[in-house]
């Protein structure tokens, strides 16, 4: 989801927070489904799922920032 926002050039803070909120919602939903499937749910699993999602979002944002910085440097070199 974060990659899609970045590709659409909407990499601002609010969409990134929305991605994290969606990740937490998915983690909570997953654990709720586990209650009804007989496997049991754990709060620790929710936090681990959320941490993994946030790590992925952060990774995408950092990669995007590096690419954007590289393009800016390239444009400055060719512009001068």
N, C-alpha and C positions, 0 to 999 in steps of 0.2 A: 504494500500500500504506500509506503514511504517513497519507494522508487517511482511509482506512478505519479505521485505529487510532484516529485522533482522533475520528472520528464515533462510534466505540464507546466513547469516553471512556477510552481506555487510553493516553493520551499521557504515558508515563513514559519514562525513559531506555532501559531494556532493549528495549522494542519498537522504538524508533527505531534502536538499534544493530542489531537484527535486520533491519530494513529495509535498512540500509547493507550488512550482510553479504549479504543476498539480492541486492542490486544488484551487488556485486562478483562473486558467483557467476554471475549472468546475463552480466556482461561477460566473464568468463573462458570461459564456455560459448560465447558468441558468437565469440570469437577462436579457440577450439578448433575450432569448426565451419568457420571460414574456412581452417584448415590443410588440411582434407580437401576443400574445394571448389576448391582451386587458387589462391585469392586471396592466400594468405599472411596471417600474423597479426603484429601488432606490440604490444609492451608498452605503447607510447604510447597506442594505441587503448583498451586496457583502462583505463588511468588516466583518459583523457578520458571514457569511458562512466561510470566510477565517479564522477568529479567532477560530471558532469551529474546523475547520480542523487542525489548528496548535496546538490547545489544545490536540486533539486526538493524533497527531504525537508526541508531547512532552510527553504525558502520556505513550505511547508505548515505547519510548526511555528510560524514567526513569525506567519503570518496567523492561525492558531488562537490564539496568545497575545494578539494584538491584539484579536481578537473577544472573547475571554474577559475581557480587561481592560476593554473597553468595556461588556460586560454587567455586570461588577462595579460599575463607576461608576454605571451606570444604576440598578442595584438599590439602591445606597447613597443616591442622590438620592431615589428613590421611597420608600425605607424610613424616611428621617428626616423 
